[in-house]
Amino acid sequence: MTDYSGHFNDGDTARRYAVTIRLEATTLLILNDAEGSHDSWPLSDLRFVGETFGGATVRLKRGEDGTARLTINDAAFLNALLQSAPHL
């Protein structure tokens, strides 16, 4: 299983957290080692924020109305995500 580095914004504050992101069978696991916390987003709930194409930064939210954001600047992540969540 491959881990990816990214940033998490909770949507409530302006704070940005460095996180580790792991694609699992049905979820996207978000690990915040500095805070000692984690969250998981079902792959079926993921939505792109803005346009996404090869080589670009990937921005995700959970569900249509989600305010939290994940930002991943890794081209390999986009390829892995699209294989795991073809609905995107």
Residue pairs with C-beta under 8 A, 6 or more apart in sequence:
1 22
1 23
1 24
2 22
2 23
2 76
2 80
3 20
3 21
3 22
4 20
4 21
4 22
4 23
4 72
4 74
4 76
4 77
5 18
5 19
5 20
5 21
5 72
5 74
6 18
6 19
6 20
6 21
6 70
6 71
6 72
6 73
6 74
6 77
7 16
7 17
7 18
7 19
7 70
7 71
8 16
8 17
8 19
8 30
8 32
8 68
8 69
8 70
8 71
9 15
9 16
9 17
9 68
9 69
9 71
10 17
10 67
10 68
11 66
11 67
11 68
11 69
12 67
17 32
17 34
17 35
18 32
18 34
19 30
19 31
19 32
19 70
20 30
20 31
20 33
21 28
21 29
21 30
21 31
21 70
21 72
21 77
22 28
22 29
22 31
23 29
23 43
23 80
23 81
23 84
24 40
25 84
26 42
26 43
26 44
27 40
27 41
27 42
27 43
28 40
28 41
28 42
28 43
28 46
28 60
28 70
28 81
29 38
29 39
29 40
30 38
30 39
30 40
30 41
30 70
31 38
32 38
41 60
41 62
41 70
43 84
43 85
44 85
44 87
45 62
45 63
45 66
46 60
46 61
46 62
46 81
46 85
46 88
47 60
47 61
47 62
47 63
47 64
47 66
47 88
48 58
48 59
48 60
48 88
49 59
49 60
49 61
49 69
50 59
52 58
52 59
52 78
54 75
54 78
55 75
56 78
57 71
57 72
57 73
58 70
58 71
58 72
58 73
58 74
58 77
58 78
58 81
59 69
59 70
59 71
60 69
60 70
60 72
61 67
61 68
61 69
61 70
62 68
72 78
81 88
82 88
